[in-house]
Amino acid sequence: MDPPSGVVSEGLPMLITCAAPGDASERRFHFYKDGAEIIPGDAGSEISTMEPSTGSVNVSLLSILRAGPNSIGEFTCGYEENMSGRWIPSPRSQALTVTGNVTMTAQCVTFPLTVDLAIGVSFFVINTLIFFITHRCL
């Protein structure tokens, strides 16, 4: 994981590396966030594999170019290995928990509510005064 702390900041890149034993000839790697598979291109993510000189793919890299609220959660990875034409899935890796310094913005809506409340109270007070004055004079 890069950053190694597992704490990402909004707008900065995040990298997760998945490694497999070096004895297979053909593999397909998969990354998961909160149990759901990450599709390359979703939320600015890219998945790339690194092929050493032996021709066997041992490492895959999940790159999230700009971390945001969707970058926080539990990440796992796994791979499928081609064995005689059949793709056999590996167990998934241990979960990596990613937290973040992601700023969420919210809009304050107290002003319109305060104005409505003030108008309602004023209306009630004025009507009450009118009622007492008219009954006092009659």
Buried (B, 14 or more C-beta within 10 A) or exposed (E): BEBEEBEBBBEBBBEBEBBBEEEBEEBBBBBBBEEEEBEEEEBBBEBEBEEEEEEBBBBBBBBBEEBBEEBBBEBBBBBBBEEEEEEEEBEBBEEBEBEBEBEEEEEEEEEEEEEEEEEEEEEEEEEEEEEEEEEEEE
